[in-house]
Amino acid sequence: MEKTTTEKPTNHPFGFDLINEYFVGLDRQGPGSTEETIRALSFIDDVSRKTKIADLGCGTGFQTMVLAQNTDATITALDLYAGSIDKLNAAAERLNLQNRVKGIMGSMDDLPFQEGEFDLIWSEGAISNIGFEKGLSYWKRFLKQNGYIALTYE
């Protein structure tokens, strides 16, 4: 069942909302740049209209919009914080990308997806929240055969 953006995470220590309220005001919640996202994307073969991308730990979706503006792929962006997802979905609508970009609230260590659903899993600066090895081991089951995981690690 898909979570709505009005739900709040309940398994995080005090201060989660305060920290996220600060970060939601920033254009980008982690390291990187538009140019670096585009460069990383250039290493992925055959990104087309049929490509399905999951952007895990997307924050407000800065890199999600870069991916959408530089591909024809369908993108599902996931983050724990409702404020970030609201901002991402508003940006997708403002850029007329809402037919290909959808932000949902959820945890990257409890994904609401089907096994083998995605061609590409993207995550910029977020995998450290659950651990590098744990993230790779868990996320790979959601990739189609010959799919890619593209990530940065802080």
Order of alpha helices (4+ residues) and beta strands (2+ residues): alpha-alpha-beta-alpha-beta-alpha-beta-beta-alpha-beta
